Amino acid sequence: MYAERASVVPGAVVWTRSAGPGAGPVLPDGCMDLLWSEGRLLVAGPDTHAHSTGAGGAWAGVRFAPGSAPALLGVPAHELRDRRVELADLWGAAEARRLTERIGEAPDEAVALEAIALERAVPPDPLLGAVVRHVDAGGTVAAAAEAAGLGARQLHRRSLDAFGYGPKTLARILRLQRALALVRRGVPYGDAAHRAGCADQAHLAREMRALAGITLGAYDRAAKSETPSPSGSSTTA
């Protein structure tokens, strides 16, 4: 069973998944996660394709808003793109061991994980926040660059560090997530495509295959029949 709530870390979400069968593919959403499972601390980088959750033990995670995790983790997002890495590889074995013991001794592992994230959180970059808001509202990358006061090349470099990929890929991923949110609410595929910013239903179907590896119909059926699961970074390592 999957559950989530808003975090005290600005823009983040705390989620948990109980042990049991996997809940289907986890799709790109522009986010990165700090993960805990069975005594392991991991980081899920930004995805450009779907990952399988698989079966296994219980998980807890803090999913950070797009662009906010790299400063906290101390590593550019593009170095973690489509990867799951041990936290020890980023923060060192001694620190990871100390934090692992701290979470393992806590009465609520998700709350302990969230506290660690809050301790290391840094204020979000307002320029990158403007980029996310612009493209998530369906604006063009050029307009996002203008709103942030950045040139195209500057925006691309900063996007690689913050999001793991360029602004065009971020815009595609956020557009897909907008469309899928509408599909989950029962909006017809064509209407969902139009309202999310796709040219038409065929455009949305192509993006679904490219970024998620499944059809809209398969996603819709899974969303209606399976245990809810995180929409973004996978819990498999």
Backbone bond lengths (Angstrom), bond angles and torsions (degrees), N, CA, C in turn:
res aa  C-N    CA-C-N  psi(-1)  N-CA   C-N-CA  omega(-1)  CA-C   N-CA-C  phi
1 M - - - 1.467 - - 1.517 109.15 -
2 Y 1.312 116.46 136.23 1.461 122.69 -178.64 1.526 109.44 -109.16
3 A 1.346 115.93 139.57 1.464 121.40 176.43 1.516 108.42 -145.12
4 E 1.324 116.58 151.05 1.460 120.31 177.75 1.519 110.04 -146.39
5 R 1.321 114.51 161.00 1.462 122.08 177.80 1.518 108.46 -150.89
6 A 1.319 115.69 160.39 1.462 120.12 175.46 1.520 109.42 -66.07
7 S 1.321 116.49 142.17 1.460 122.09 -179.47 1.525 110.90 -94.86
8 V 1.327 114.87 160.58 1.460 119.39 171.17 1.520 110.66 -74.39
9 V 1.333 117.30 -16.17 1.459 121.16 172.25 1.523 107.03 -74.42
10 P 1.333 118.55 123.28 1.466 120.30 -174.49 1.528 112.67 -52.98
11 G 1.321 115.62 127.56 1.454 121.88 176.09 1.517 115.89 78.69
12 A 1.329 118.34 -4.76 1.464 121.89 -175.02 1.524 111.32 -94.93
13 V 1.330 114.39 166.21 1.459 122.85 177.60 1.523 107.92 -129.58
14 V 1.335 116.90 136.69 1.470 122.10 172.84 1.526 107.31 -99.91
15 W 1.325 116.53 129.65 1.460 119.59 -179.16 1.527 110.95 -134.03
16 T 1.310 115.19 156.15 1.463 122.04 177.16 1.519 108.79 -136.68
17 R 1.312 115.16 150.19 1.462 120.90 173.57 1.510 108.37 -138.20
18 S 1.316 116.87 126.44 1.455 120.75 -178.65 1.514 110.66 -76.10
19 A 1.338 115.75 162.02 1.458 121.26 179.79 1.519 110.11 -63.86
20 G 1.334 114.94 146.92 1.452 118.95 178.27 1.503 111.28 147.60
21 P 1.328 117.25 -166.19 1.460 121.39 -178.64 1.522 111.23 -60.68
22 G 1.310 116.18 153.63 1.454 120.91 176.11 1.521 110.73 -65.15
23 A 1.328 115.54 158.02 1.459 120.22 -175.26 1.517 112.64 -107.66
24 G 1.339 117.77 22.32 1.450 119.89 178.17 1.517 111.63 93.99
25 P 1.333 116.49 179.97 1.465 120.50 -174.86 1.524 112.56 -66.10
26 V 1.305 114.89 144.02 1.467 122.21 175.22 1.516 107.04 -104.81
27 L 1.319 116.80 126.33 1.455 121.60 -168.49 1.528 112.25 -99.14
28 P 1.326 117.29 155.03 1.467 120.53 176.59 1.523 111.22 -57.78
29 D 1.341 115.69 139.65 1.471 119.34 178.14 1.523 112.72 -141.20
30 G 1.338 117.97 6.98 1.453 120.58 179.86 1.510 114.45 84.90
31 C 1.341 117.70 -1.11 1.455 121.74 -174.65 1.526 112.34 -102.43
32 M 1.335 115.06 169.26 1.455 123.66 171.03 1.519 107.68 -129.61
33 D 1.344 116.99 152.59 1.456 121.44 -175.39 1.524 111.98 -127.20
34 L 1.324 115.75 144.16 1.460 123.37 164.51 1.517 106.13 -98.66
35 L 1.349 117.25 124.55 1.458 122.15 -168.73 1.520 112.21 -121.05
36 W 1.331 114.36 149.69 1.464 122.40 174.47 1.521 108.64 -133.80
37 S 1.329 116.42 131.47 1.449 119.87 174.12 1.519 110.15 -158.66
38 E 1.319 115.75 123.91 1.457 122.57 172.86 1.536 112.49 48.17
39 G 1.322 114.91 49.01 1.454 120.35 175.87 1.513 115.47 81.31
40 R 1.316 117.68 11.06 1.467 121.63 179.54 1.523 110.29 -116.83
41 L 1.330 115.99 139.08 1.452 122.76 171.88 1.521 108.07 -109.57
42 L 1.333 115.37 126.49 1.453 121.70 -175.57 1.521 110.20 -133.47
43 V 1.318 115.13 164.00 1.454 121.77 172.54 1.523 107.68 -125.12
44 A 1.322 116.45 130.50 1.459 122.48 174.80 1.518 107.96 -100.81
45 G 1.314 115.63 119.00 1.454 119.94 179.51 1.521 112.59 -77.05
46 P 1.330 117.23 177.44 1.463 120.97 179.82 1.522 110.62 -70.29
47 D 1.300 116.38 136.24 1.466 121.64 -175.82 1.522 111.80 -97.34
48 T 1.331 114.62 148.65 1.459 121.25 170.08 1.517 111.06 -115.39
49 H 1.322 117.51 -0.28 1.464 122.41 176.57 1.518 108.13 -152.91
50 A 1.315 116.28 170.56 1.461 121.20 -176.35 1.521 110.91 -74.48
51 H 1.341 115.18 150.63 1.460 122.60 173.67 1.522 108.40 -124.18
52 S 1.313 115.25 150.27 1.456 119.97 176.72 1.516 109.39 -88.66
53 T 1.333 116.77 135.03 1.463 119.80 176.35 1.516 111.05 -73.77
54 G 1.328 117.42 -32.23 1.461 120.48 -178.59 1.527 111.97 66.63
55 A 1.306 115.36 179.65 1.456 120.70 175.39 1.521 109.43 -92.60
56 G 1.306 116.25 165.52 1.453 117.61 178.33 1.497 112.72 155.25
57 G 1.337 115.16 -160.61 1.443 121.71 -175.78 1.518 112.78 -80.65
58 A 1.325 114.15 -171.69 1.461 120.79 179.81 1.527 110.30 -75.91
59 W 1.323 115.07 151.35 1.464 121.99 179.22 1.523 109.80 -131.11
60 A 1.336 114.74 152.20 1.459 122.52 167.55 1.516 106.93 -134.10
61 G 1.318 116.34 147.45 1.453 118.84 -178.34 1.515 112.36 -152.38
62 V 1.319 114.09 155.72 1.462 121.60 168.32 1.518 106.03 -116.63
63 R 1.324 116.12 116.43 1.457 121.37 179.78 1.524 108.37 -98.23
64 F 1.330 115.49 119.29 1.457 121.35 -175.46 1.524 110.75 -90.04
65 A 1.312 116.05 147.54 1.460 121.07 176.88 1.522 109.77 -61.33
66 P 1.330 117.50 151.31 1.459 119.87 -179.67 1.522 112.69 -51.05
67 G 1.325 115.50 127.95 1.458 121.55 176.31 1.506 115.93 88.90
68 S 1.343 118.77 -7.96 1.458 120.28 -173.25 1.525 114.28 -95.14
69 A 1.327 118.63 -18.03 1.463 120.35 -174.55 1.526 115.26 -78.98
70 P 1.343 120.60 -36.35 1.468 119.35 -174.06 1.528 114.48 -57.09
71 A 1.323 118.36 -40.16 1.463 119.68 179.63 1.523 110.64 -65.15
72 L 1.325 117.06 -38.48 1.462 121.47 178.33 1.521 111.05 -67.27
73 L 1.332 116.38 -41.99 1.462 120.88 -176.38 1.525 112.97 -81.45
74 G 1.328 116.67 -22.69 1.451 119.84 179.46 1.512 114.16 80.93
75 V 1.333 117.35 25.93 1.461 120.46 -179.50 1.526 108.35 -147.60
76 P 1.345 118.36 139.68 1.464 119.91 177.41 1.525 111.29 -61.16
77 A 1.310 116.43 143.63 1.458 120.70 -175.78 1.519 112.56 -61.93
78 H 1.339 117.51 -34.16 1.470 118.37 -176.14 1.526 112.12 -65.87
79 E 1.346 118.11 -21.50 1.457 120.24 177.09 1.527 111.84 -72.65
80 L 1.325 116.88 -16.80 1.467 121.31 -178.79 1.528 112.25 -111.47
81 R 1.310 117.08 6.25 1.463 120.18 -177.13 1.531 111.63 -57.03
82 D 1.332 114.90 127.80 1.471 122.88 179.31 1.524 113.05 57.57
83 R 1.344 116.87 30.72 1.459 120.85 -179.40 1.520 110.63 -128.06
84 R 1.341 115.89 155.02 1.457 124.36 167.85 1.517 105.82 -122.53
85 V 1.328 116.77 121.95 1.457 120.53 -174.41 1.525 109.95 -127.88
86 E 1.306 115.65 152.65 1.462 121.06 174.24 1.525 109.28 -67.71
87 L 1.331 116.46 139.59 1.462 119.56 178.41 1.525 110.86 -61.34
88 A 1.320 117.14 -29.73 1.459 120.78 178.57 1.529 111.80 -58.91
89 D 1.330 117.40 -28.92 1.464 120.65 179.22 1.517 111.82 -70.39
90 L 1.333 116.78 -20.14 1.467 121.30 -178.44 1.524 112.02 -102.66
91 W 1.325 117.00 -41.03 1.463 121.26 -173.82 1.520 113.70 -109.11
92 G 1.309 117.08 -1.56 1.460 119.97 -179.90 1.517 111.96 94.35
93 A 1.327 115.24 150.22 1.464 121.00 -175.21 1.525 111.95 -64.16
94 A 1.342 117.74 -41.49 1.464 120.39 -176.34 1.529 111.17 -64.47
95 E 1.321 116.93 -45.70 1.468 120.42 -179.80 1.523 110.81 -66.81
96 A 1.319 116.61 -42.30 1.463 119.20 178.92 1.525 110.88 -62.74
97 R 1.318 117.20 -38.50 1.464 120.65 178.87 1.523 110.59 -65.65
98 R 1.344 116.93 -41.33 1.465 120.42 179.33 1.520 110.52 -62.80
99 L 1.335 117.05 -43.11 1.459 120.85 -179.15 1.530 111.45 -70.81
100 T 1.320 116.65 -34.99 1.461 120.30 176.80 1.524 110.73 -62.17
101 E 1.338 116.48 -43.32 1.465 120.30 178.30 1.523 110.66 -65.26
102 R 1.310 116.55 -39.06 1.468 121.00 -179.99 1.527 110.85 -62.67
103 I 1.314 117.12 -45.18 1.464 120.01 -179.92 1.523 110.34 -69.38
104 G 1.331 116.48 -41.15 1.453 120.16 -179.00 1.516 113.58 -61.72
105 E 1.322 116.88 -27.87 1.464 121.18 -179.47 1.528 112.66 -90.48
106 A 1.329 116.89 -8.54 1.470 120.53 -175.90 1.524 111.15 -78.58
107 P 1.338 117.32 146.98 1.470 120.00 177.40 1.522 112.92 -68.24
108 D 1.328 117.49 -26.25 1.459 122.12 179.52 1.528 107.34 -132.69
109 E 1.325 116.32 107.96 1.457 120.22 -174.12 1.522 112.14 -65.93
110 A 1.328 117.57 -37.19 1.459 120.38 -179.98 1.528 111.21 -65.02
111 V 1.324 116.59 -40.41 1.463 120.35 178.49 1.534 110.27 -65.69
112 A 1.327 116.98 -40.28 1.461 120.75 178.79 1.525 111.00 -65.31
113 L 1.323 116.67 -39.96 1.465 120.53 177.88 1.520 110.65 -64.60
114 E 1.320 116.03 -41.30 1.461 120.71 177.94 1.527 110.78 -63.04
115 A 1.327 117.71 -38.90 1.465 120.92 -179.41 1.522 110.35 -63.84
116 I 1.311 117.11 -39.41 1.470 120.62 177.81 1.526 109.64 -63.45
117 A 1.327 116.98 -43.91 1.456 120.24 178.85 1.521 111.43 -62.49
118 L 1.338 116.70 -40.15 1.458 120.36 -179.52 1.524 111.07 -65.66
119 E 1.331 117.19 -39.05 1.461 121.03 179.82 1.528 112.24 -61.58
120 R 1.322 116.36 -31.26 1.463 120.57 -175.53 1.529 113.28 -103.98
121 A 1.308 116.68 -1.65 1.457 119.77 -177.95 1.529 110.66 -64.86
122 V 1.309 115.18 145.47 1.464 121.81 176.66 1.522 108.32 -123.46
123 P 1.327 117.62 154.59 1.471 119.04 179.82 1.520 110.97 -57.98
124 P 1.325 117.98 138.39 1.465 120.54 -179.96 1.520 111.72 -66.39
125 D 1.312 115.76 150.23 1.456 122.23 176.29 1.529 108.00 -72.59
126 P 1.329 118.73 116.06 1.470 119.68 -176.33 1.524 113.01 -62.69
127 L 1.330 117.89 -30.43 1.458 120.04 178.83 1.523 111.04 -66.54
128 L 1.338 115.83 -44.45 1.457 119.22 179.10 1.526 110.84 -68.33
129 G 1.330 116.06 -35.11 1.454 119.07 175.69 1.525 111.44 -60.82
130 A 1.330 116.02 -38.46 1.467 120.00 178.02 1.519 110.83 -65.35
131 V 1.327 116.72 -37.73 1.467 120.46 178.05 1.523 110.21 -62.76
132 V 1.336 116.70 -47.67 1.464 120.55 -179.21 1.527 110.25 -60.51
133 R 1.305 116.72 -47.37 1.466 119.51 -178.60 1.529 111.21 -60.93
134 H 1.318 116.07 -39.77 1.454 120.39 -176.73 1.521 110.88 -66.12
135 V 1.338 116.99 -51.18 1.465 118.44 -176.73 1.524 111.09 -72.88
136 D 1.338 117.51 -29.66 1.467 119.23 179.08 1.518 111.11 -72.06
137 A 1.315 117.14 -20.62 1.462 120.96 175.40 1.522 111.65 -87.80
138 G 1.347 116.03 3.21 1.456 120.15 178.77 1.506 114.14 92.80
139 G 1.337 118.13 7.69 1.452 120.99 178.48 1.514 112.30 -72.92
140 T 1.309 116.13 163.17 1.459 121.06 179.66 1.522 110.61 -79.24
141 V 1.325 115.16 160.28 1.457 119.85 177.05 1.522 110.21 -64.20
142 A 1.323 116.89 -38.43 1.467 120.11 178.40 1.519 111.05 -60.84
143 A 1.324 116.81 -42.17 1.467 120.21 178.45 1.521 110.76 -67.40
144 A 1.335 116.22 -35.79 1.463 119.75 178.02 1.520 110.63 -64.76
145 A 1.328 116.67 -42.19 1.466 120.56 178.22 1.526 110.59 -62.52
146 E 1.325 116.25 -41.66 1.466 120.04 179.24 1.522 110.67 -65.10
147 A 1.341 116.32 -41.55 1.459 119.91 -179.81 1.518 111.59 -64.08
148 A 1.340 116.38 -32.65 1.461 120.48 179.88 1.520 112.34 -87.57
149 G 1.309 117.32 -6.31 1.454 120.80 -179.12 1.518 113.12 70.35
150 L 1.346 116.40 32.90 1.454 121.50 -177.65 1.522 110.35 -120.25
151 G 1.325 115.88 148.87 1.447 120.44 171.09 1.518 110.21 -76.11
152 A 1.321 116.51 166.83 1.462 120.65 -177.03 1.524 111.56 -59.33
153 R 1.326 117.43 -44.41 1.463 119.91 -178.91 1.517 111.73 -68.89
154 Q 1.331 116.21 -40.32 1.467 119.24 176.47 1.516 111.11 -60.37
155 L 1.319 116.10 -43.98 1.460 120.47 -179.40 1.528 110.37 -62.72
156 H 1.316 117.11 -41.91 1.465 119.90 -179.50 1.521 110.69 -63.20
157 R 1.334 117.61 -45.37 1.472 120.46 -179.90 1.522 111.06 -62.70
158 R 1.306 116.32 -45.18 1.463 118.86 -178.90 1.525 111.92 -69.63
159 S 1.312 116.25 -30.75 1.462 119.58 177.20 1.519 111.26 -67.91
160 L 1.326 117.77 -40.22 1.462 120.37 177.60 1.526 110.60 -58.62
161 D 1.330 116.14 -43.69 1.473 120.08 -179.91 1.522 111.70 -69.04
162 A 1.329 117.04 -38.38 1.465 120.55 -173.19 1.521 113.46 -87.70
163 F 1.335 116.71 -40.96 1.470 120.55 -172.39 1.526 113.33 -109.68
164 G 1.325 116.50 -18.75 1.459 119.86 -179.39 1.505 113.78 98.29
165 Y 1.330 116.61 -11.03 1.456 122.23 179.52 1.518 107.89 -155.71
166 G 1.319 115.84 174.63 1.449 119.99 -177.43 1.519 112.94 -71.11
167 P 1.322 117.17 168.73 1.465 121.17 -176.25 1.523 113.41 -65.09
168 K 1.327 118.00 -28.71 1.467 119.51 178.68 1.526 111.03 -67.05
169 T 1.334 116.13 -40.49 1.468 119.50 177.10 1.523 110.37 -66.38
170 L 1.329 116.63 -42.20 1.469 119.50 176.40 1.520 110.50 -57.54
171 A 1.332 116.94 -44.68 1.467 120.57 -179.35 1.522 111.03 -61.64
172 R 1.335 117.67 -41.16 1.472 121.10 178.73 1.525 110.96 -62.83
173 I 1.325 116.25 -44.31 1.464 120.48 -177.84 1.520 110.90 -65.62
174 L 1.315 117.48 -44.25 1.464 120.16 179.81 1.526 111.29 -67.69
175 R 1.320 116.56 -35.24 1.473 120.06 176.40 1.534 110.58 -64.11
176 L 1.339 116.20 -43.07 1.459 119.25 177.79 1.521 111.03 -61.33
177 Q 1.329 116.51 -42.48 1.462 119.50 179.31 1.527 111.41 -63.97
178 R 1.330 117.87 -36.86 1.470 120.04 176.79 1.532 110.25 -62.90
179 A 1.322 115.77 -43.36 1.458 120.15 -179.63 1.526 111.35 -64.16
180 L 1.331 116.95 -43.45 1.459 120.25 -177.54 1.525 111.36 -68.74
181 A 1.330 117.01 -32.50 1.466 119.63 175.71 1.525 109.99 -62.23
182 L 1.323 117.15 -37.60 1.459 121.14 177.90 1.532 110.77 -70.24
183 V 1.331 116.42 -41.04 1.471 120.25 178.38 1.520 110.20 -60.32
184 R 1.339 116.90 -41.88 1.466 119.78 179.86 1.520 111.75 -63.60
185 R 1.321 116.47 -25.31 1.467 120.79 177.91 1.523 112.40 -85.58
186 G 1.318 116.61 1.04 1.451 120.20 177.66 1.508 115.29 92.75
187 V 1.335 118.06 8.43 1.466 120.67 178.81 1.534 108.45 -70.93
188 P 1.315 119.87 133.86 1.460 122.11 177.56 1.529 111.31 -55.56
189 Y 1.339 115.85 149.60 1.461 120.29 -173.59 1.535 112.54 -56.35
190 G 1.319 117.09 -45.13 1.459 119.83 -178.49 1.512 112.39 -62.17
191 D 1.340 116.18 -43.57 1.462 120.06 178.21 1.524 110.87 -65.88
192 A 1.342 116.58 -40.74 1.464 120.20 178.87 1.521 110.41 -61.69
193 A 1.323 116.62 -42.15 1.460 120.85 179.26 1.525 110.76 -60.76
194 H 1.331 116.09 -47.66 1.466 120.46 -178.15 1.521 110.96 -64.20
195 R 1.332 116.85 -46.15 1.461 120.11 -176.69 1.526 112.35 -68.62
196 A 1.330 117.26 -27.45 1.465 120.41 179.64 1.520 112.50 -81.82
197 G 1.333 117.27 -16.95 1.455 119.80 178.56 1.509 115.11 111.54
198 C 1.344 117.73 6.93 1.457 120.83 175.39 1.532 109.48 -79.24
199 A 1.338 115.67 157.99 1.454 119.56 179.91 1.519 111.10 -66.15
200 D 1.335 116.34 -40.00 1.452 121.36 179.79 1.528 108.51 -166.61
201 Q 1.323 116.78 -176.87 1.463 120.46 -178.80 1.516 112.00 -63.29
202 A 1.334 117.49 -36.59 1.468 120.65 179.39 1.531 110.61 -63.33
203 H 1.327 116.24 -38.06 1.469 120.48 177.01 1.526 110.12 -62.40
204 L 1.326 117.25 -45.41 1.456 120.70 178.34 1.527 110.76 -62.33
205 A 1.320 117.30 -40.35 1.464 120.73 179.89 1.524 110.66 -62.91
206 R 1.327 117.48 -39.53 1.478 120.54 178.28 1.525 110.79 -65.82
207 E 1.318 116.76 -42.96 1.463 120.32 178.73 1.527 110.99 -64.54
208 M 1.323 116.44 -36.40 1.461 120.78 178.50 1.523 110.36 -63.09
209 R 1.305 117.15 -45.03 1.465 119.88 178.98 1.516 111.18 -66.52
210 A 1.346 117.10 -39.54 1.463 120.70 -176.18 1.521 112.31 -70.23
211 L 1.332 117.24 -41.94 1.458 121.42 -173.76 1.524 113.75 -96.89
212 A 1.332 116.59 -27.25 1.462 120.12 -175.80 1.519 113.26 -112.33
213 G 1.325 116.94 -21.02 1.455 119.85 178.77 1.510 114.74 74.59
214 I 1.331 118.08 10.80 1.459 122.08 178.09 1.522 108.46 -136.80
215 T 1.323 116.20 167.21 1.455 120.69 178.22 1.519 110.31 -84.93
216 L 1.319 115.52 163.13 1.460 120.52 175.82 1.518 111.16 -60.44
217 G 1.336 116.18 -41.38 1.453 119.37 -179.58 1.515 112.06 -62.40
218 A 1.345 116.27 -42.91 1.468 120.09 179.54 1.523 110.30 -64.27
219 Y 1.326 116.96 -40.91 1.461 119.92 178.26 1.523 110.61 -63.75
220 D 1.315 116.66 -45.10 1.465 121.12 -177.67 1.524 110.67 -61.62
221 R 1.334 116.48 -43.49 1.465 119.68 179.29 1.521 111.29 -64.49
222 A 1.345 116.39 -41.49 1.464 120.02 179.90 1.521 110.85 -65.92
223 A 1.331 116.48 -39.85 1.462 120.14 -179.05 1.526 111.68 -64.02
224 K 1.324 116.13 -30.04 1.457 120.16 -178.49 1.526 113.01 -84.54
225 S 1.341 116.22 -21.66 1.459 118.60 -171.83 1.514 115.17 -113.01
226 E 1.356 117.73 -21.14 1.453 119.12 -173.04 1.515 111.75 -100.84
227 T 1.339 114.33 162.96 1.461 121.12 173.34 1.510 109.28 -59.69
228 P 1.337 119.13 132.14 1.458 120.57 179.30 1.516 111.47 -53.45
229 S 1.328 116.03 142.96 1.465 121.35 -178.89 1.508 109.21 -136.91
230 P 1.318 117.62 164.26 1.461 120.16 179.41 1.507 111.05 -62.33
231 S 1.333 117.41 141.03 1.453 121.10 -176.84 1.516 111.95 -82.45
232 G 1.315 117.87 -15.42 1.445 120.21 -173.13 1.498 113.92 -111.40
233 S 1.338 117.87 -118.57 1.435 121.47 -167.04 1.518 112.34 -65.26
234 S 1.320 115.29 141.41 1.451 120.74 -175.53 1.519 111.59 -74.56
235 T 1.323 114.92 154.87 1.455 119.76 176.44 1.508 112.60 -96.15
236 T 1.313 118.21 7.45 1.457 119.11 176.43 1.508 110.68 -93.28
237 A 1.315 117.10 148.20 1.463 120.71 -179.85 1.505 108.98 -120.29
